């Protein structure tokens, strides 16, 4: 299964992950110019009450770049403020 397919399944089964990423990004960007999803991801890891389904890992690092792009698709005004790197895997 491709990373993209795995991400889509995980995202569908765990909507609270994206909801919380959006909340964290809004909070961070209210007072700072840029944010990396990796930093937000680690905050989510810290929040032990967050439970996920459908993946071996609670929060798979392979999905960080997909969530960064999803944030930018939903919030185009954050272009240049949510940091991204080139995707290396499909």
Backbone as JSON Lines, residues from 0, in Angstrom:
{"i":0,"aa":"X","n":[0.85,-1.18,0.0],"ca":[0.0,0.0,0.0],"c":[0.9,1.24,0.0]}
{"i":1,"aa":"X","n":[0.57,2.21,-0.81],"ca":[1.37,3.43,-0.9],"c":[1.19,4.3,0.35]}
{"i":2,"aa":"X","n":[2.13,5.2,0.57],"ca":[2.01,6.12,1.7],"c":[0.74,6.96,1.55]}
{"i":3,"aa":"X","n":[0.46,7.41,0.33],"ca":[-0.73,8.23,0.11],"c":[-2.0,7.46,0.45]}
{"i":4,"aa":"X","n":[-2.08,6.21,0.02],"ca":[-3.26,5.39,0.32],"c":[-3.38,5.15,1.82]}
{"i":5,"aa":"X","n":[-2.26,4.85,2.46],"ca":[-2.26,4.65,3.92],"c":[-2.69,5.92,4.63]}
{"i":6,"aa":"X","n":[-2.16,7.07,4.16],"ca":[-2.54,8.35,4.75],"c":[-4.04,8.6,4.62]}
{"i":7,"aa":"X","n":[-4.57,8.39,3.44],"ca":[-6.0,8.64,3.21],"c":[-6.86,7.79,4.14]}
{"i":8,"aa":"X","n":[-6.49,6.53,4.31],"ca":[-7.23,5.66,5.21],"c":[-7.12,6.15,6.66]}
{"i":9,"aa":"X","n":[-5.89,6.45,7.09],"ca":[-5.66,6.93,8.45],"c":[-6.44,8.22,8.7]}
{"i":10,"aa":"X","n":[-6.38,9.14,7.77],"ca":[-7.08,10.42,7.91],"c":[-8.59,10.22,8.02]}
{"i":11,"aa":"X","n":[-9.11,9.34,7.22],"ca":[-10.55,9.04,7.24],"c":[-10.96,8.4,8.57]}
{"i":12,"aa":"X","n":[-10.11,7.5,9.11],"ca":[-10.43,6.79,10.34],"c":[-10.14,7.6,11.6]}
{"i":13,"aa":"X","n":[-9.37,8.69,11.45],"ca":[-8.94,9.48,12.61],"c":[-9.12,10.98,12.37]}
{"i":14,"aa":"X","n":[-10.34,11.43,12.17],"ca":[-10.56,12.85,11.86],"c":[-10.07,13.79,12.96]}
{"i":15,"aa":"X","n":[-10.0,13.31,14.19],"ca":[-9.56,14.17,15.29],"c":[-8.1,14.6,15.14]}
{"i":16,"aa":"X","n":[-7.3,13.8,14.44],"ca":[-5.89,14.17,14.22],"c":[-5.83,15.48,13.43]}
{"i":17,"aa":"X","n":[-6.54,15.53,12.31],"ca":[-6.52,16.74,11.49],"c":[-7.19,17.91,12.22]}
{"i":18,"aa":"X","n":[-8.29,17.64,12.89],"ca":[-8.97,18.71,13.63],"c":[-8.01,19.35,14.64]}
{"i":19,"aa":"X","n":[-7.27,18.52,15.34],"ca":[-6.34,19.05,16.35],"c":[-5.16,19.76,15.69]}
{"i":20,"aa":"X","n":[-4.68,19.24,14.55],"ca":[-3.6,19.94,13.83],"c":[-4.04,21.34,13.42]}
{"i":21,"aa":"X","n":[-5.27,21.46,12.95],"ca":[-5.79,22.77,12.56],"c":[-5.83,23.69,13.77]}
{"i":22,"aa":"X","n":[-6.34,23.2,14.89],"ca":[-6.4,24.01,16.11],"c":[-5.01,24.48,16.53]}
{"i":23,"aa":"X","n":[-4.06,23.55,16.52],"ca":[-2.69,23.9,16.91],"c":[-2.06,24.91,15.95]}
{"i":24,"aa":"X","n":[-2.3,24.73,14.67],"ca":[-1.74,25.65,13.67],"c":[-2.34,27.05,13.84]}
{"i":25,"aa":"X","n":[-3.63,27.13,14.05],"ca":[-4.28,28.43,14.26],"c":[-3.69,29.12,15.48]}
{"i":26,"aa":"X","n":[-3.56,28.36,16.55],"ca":[-3.01,28.92,17.79],"c":[-1.58,29.41,17.59]}
{"i":27,"aa":"X","n":[-0.75,28.6,16.94],"ca":[0.66,28.95,16.73],"c":[0.78,30.16,15.8]}
{"i":28,"aa":"X","n":[0.06,30.12,14.68],"ca":[0.2,31.18,13.67],"c":[-0.42,32.5,14.09]}
{"i":29,"aa":"X","n":[-1.2,32.49,15.15],"ca":[-1.76,33.74,15.66],"c":[-0.67,34.66,16.2]}
{"i":30,"aa":"X","n":[0.45,34.07,16.63],"ca":[1.5,34.89,17.23],"c":[2.88,34.68,16.61]}
{"i":31,"aa":"X","n":[2.98,33.8,15.61],"ca":[4.27,33.51,15.0],"c":[4.14,33.47,13.48]}
{"i":32,"aa":"X","n":[5.24,33.74,12.77],"ca":[5.14,33.82,11.31],"c":[5.04,32.49,10.58]}
{"i":33,"aa":"X","n":[5.63,31.41,11.13],"ca":[5.67,30.12,10.41],"c":[5.57,28.97,11.41]}
{"i":34,"aa":"X","n":[5.2,27.81,10.85],"ca":[5.14,26.59,11.67],"c":[5.49,25.39,10.8]}
{"i":35,"aa":"X","n":[6.12,24.42,11.42],"ca":[6.37,23.14,10.77],"c":[5.43,22.1,11.35]}
{"i":36,"aa":"X","n":[4.9,21.27,10.49],"ca":[3.97,20.24,10.94],"c":[4.68,19.25,11.87]}
{"i":37,"aa":"X","n":[5.97,19.06,11.68],"ca":[6.71,18.17,12.59],"c":[6.57,18.63,14.04]}
{"i":38,"aa":"X","n":[6.68,19.92,14.27],"ca":[6.54,20.44,15.63],"c":[5.11,20.19,16.13]}
{"i":39,"aa":"X","n":[4.12,20.47,15.3],"ca":[2.73,20.23,15.7],"c":[2.5,18.74,15.97]}
{"i":40,"aa":"X","n":[3.12,17.91,15.15],"ca":[3.0,16.45,15.28],"c":[3.49,15.98,16.64]}
{"i":41,"aa":"X","n":[4.62,16.57,17.07],"ca":[5.17,16.19,18.37],"c":[4.27,16.66,19.51]}
{"i":42,"aa":"X","n":[3.61,17.79,19.35],"ca":[2.63,18.23,20.35],"c":[1.49,17.21,20.42]}
{"i":43,"aa":"X","n":[1.02,16.74,19.27],"ca":[-0.03,15.71,19.26],"c":[0.44,14.45,19.98]}
{"i":44,"aa":"X","n":[1.67,14.07,19.76],"ca":[2.21,12.89,20.45],"c":[2.18,13.08,21.95]}
{"i":45,"aa":"X","n":[2.47,14.28,22.38],"ca":[2.51,14.59,23.8],"c":[1.12,14.45,24.42]}
{"i":46,"aa":"X","n":[0.12,14.76,23.63],"ca":[-1.26,14.7,24.12],"c":[-1.72,13.24,24.15]}
{"i":47,"aa":"X","n":[-1.4,12.57,25.2],"ca":[-1.64,11.13,25.28],"c":[-3.1,10.73,25.22]}
{"i":48,"aa":"X","n":[-4.0,11.67,25.41],"ca":[-5.42,11.32,25.35],"c":[-5.88,11.09,23.91]}
{"i":49,"aa":"X","n":[-5.09,11.52,22.94],"ca":[-5.46,11.32,21.54],"c":[-5.23,9.87,21.16]}
{"i":50,"aa":"X","n":[-6.27,9.19,20.72],"ca":[-6.18,7.79,20.3],"c":[-6.4,7.72,18.8]}
{"i":51,"aa":"X","n":[-5.68,6.83,18.14],"ca":[-5.85,6.66,16.7],"c":[-6.13,5.2,16.39]}
{"i":52,"aa":"X","n":[-6.66,4.96,15.19],"ca":[-6.98,3.61,14.76],"c":[-6.38,3.37,13.38]}
{"i":53,"aa":"X","n":[-6.15,2.11,13.06],"ca":[-5.81,1.74,11.69],"c":[-4.36,1.82,11.32]}
{"i":54,"aa":"X","n":[-3.46,2.1,12.23],"ca":[-2.04,2.15,11.89],"c":[-1.24,1.6,13.05]}
{"i":55,"aa":"X","n":[-0.12,0.98,12.72],"ca":[0.75,0.4,13.74],"c":[1.24,1.45,14.73]}
{"i":56,"aa":"X","n":[1.46,2.65,14.25],"ca":[1.97,3.72,15.08],"c":[0.85,4.69,15.42]}
{"i":57,"aa":"X","n":[0.89,5.24,16.6],"ca":[-0.12,6.21,17.02],"c":[-0.18,7.36,16.01]}
{"i":58,"aa":"X","n":[0.98,7.93,15.7],"ca":[1.08,9.0,14.7],"c":[2.3,8.68,13.83]}
{"i":59,"aa":"X","n":[2.06,8.17,12.66],"ca":[3.11,7.76,11.75],"c":[3.79,8.98,11.13]}
{"i":60,"aa":"X","n":[5.1,9.09,11.29],"ca":[5.85,10.23,10.72],"c":[5.68,10.35,9.21]}
{"i":61,"aa":"X","n":[5.38,9.25,8.54],"ca":[5.21,9.29,7.09],"c":[4.06,10.19,6.66]}
{"i":62,"aa":"X","n":[3.16,10.5,7.58],"ca":[1.98,11.28,7.22],"c":[2.15,12.78,7.43]}
{"i":63,"aa":"X","n":[3.24,13.2,8.02],"ca":[3.44,14.63,8.31],"c":[3.34,15.49,7.07]}
{"i":64,"aa":"X","n":[4.03,15.09,6.01],"ca":[4.02,15.92,4.8],"c":[2.64,15.96,4.15]}
{"i":65,"aa":"X","n":[1.9,14.87,4.27],"ca":[0.54,14.84,3.71],"c":[-0.37,15.79,4.48]}
{"i":66,"aa":"X","n":[-0.22,15.8,5.8],"ca":[-1.03,16.72,6.59],"c":[-0.63,18.18,6.33]}
{"i":67,"aa":"X","n":[0.64,18.44,6.12],"ca":[1.06,19.81,5.78],"c":[0.38,20.27,4.5]}
{"i":68,"aa":"X","n":[0.34,19.4,3.51],"ca":[-0.29,19.76,2.24],"c":[-1.81,19.87,2.37]}
{"i":69,"aa":"X","n":[-2.4,19.05,3.22],"ca":[-3.84,19.15,3.47],"c":[-4.16,20.49,4.14]}
{"i":70,"aa":"X","n":[-3.33,20.89,5.11],"ca":[-3.53,22.2,5.74],"c":[-3.49,23.31,4.7]}
{"i":71,"aa":"X","n":[-2.51,23.26,3.8],"ca":[-2.37,24.3,2.78],"c":[-3.52,24.27,1.77]}
{"i":72,"aa":"X","n":[-4.04,23.09,1.48],"ca":[-5.18,23.0,0.57],"c":[-6.42,23.63,1.2]}
{"i":73,"aa":"X","n":[-6.59,23.41,2.51],"ca":[-7.77,23.93,3.2],"c":[-7.6,25.38,3.65]}
{"i":74,"aa":"X","n":[-6.35,25.81,3.82],"ca":[-6.05,27.17,4.28],"c":[-4.98,27.78,3.38]}
{"i":75,"aa":"X","n":[-5.34,28.11,2.14],"ca":[-4.34,28.63,1.19],"c":[-3.67,29.91,1.68]}
{"i":76,"aa":"X","n":[-4.31,30.62,2.59],"ca":[-3.7,31.84,3.13],"c":[-2.47,31.53,3.98]}
{"i":77,"aa":"X","n":[-2.26,30.26,4.33],"ca":[-1.08,29.87,5.1],"c":[0.12,29.52,4.22]}
{"i":78,"aa":"X","n":[-0.03,29.65,2.91],"ca":[1.09,29.38,2.01],"c":[2.3,30.22,2.45]}
{"i":79,"aa":"X","n":[3.44,29.58,2.59],"ca":[4.64,30.25,3.06],"c":[4.75,30.32,4.57]}
{"i":80,"aa":"X","n":[3.68,29.97,5.26],"ca":[3.69,29.97,6.72],"c":[3.72,28.56,7.29]}
{"i":81,"aa":"X","n":[3.14,27.6,6.57],"ca":[3.24,26.19,6.93],"c":[4.34,25.61,6.05]}
{"i":82,"aa":"X","n":[5.39,25.15,6.69],"ca":[6.58,24.71,5.97],"c":[6.36,23.34,5.32]}
{"i":83,"aa":"X","n":[6.83,23.2,4.08],"ca":[6.75,21.92,3.37],"c":[8.1,21.64,2.72]}
{"i":84,"aa":"X","n":[8.29,20.37,2.43],"ca":[9.44,19.92,1.66],"c":[8.93,19.12,0.48]}
{"i":85,"aa":"X","n":[9.8,18.85,-0.44],"ca":[9.43,18.05,-1.61],"c":[9.05,16.64,-1.17]}
{"i":86,"aa":"X","n":[7.96,16.12,-1.75],"ca":[7.58,14.73,-1.49],"c":[8.55,13.8,-2.19]}
{"i":87,"aa":"X","n":[9.0,12.77,-1.49],"ca":[9.94,11.82,-2.08],"c":[9.31,10.48,-2.37]}
{"i":88,"aa":"X","n":[8.13,10.21,-1.85],"ca":[7.47,8.93,-2.06],"c":[6.01,9.17,-2.43]}
{"i":89,"aa":"X","n":[5.49,8.29,-3.25],"ca":[4.09,8.42,-3.7],"c":[3.13,7.85,-2.7]}
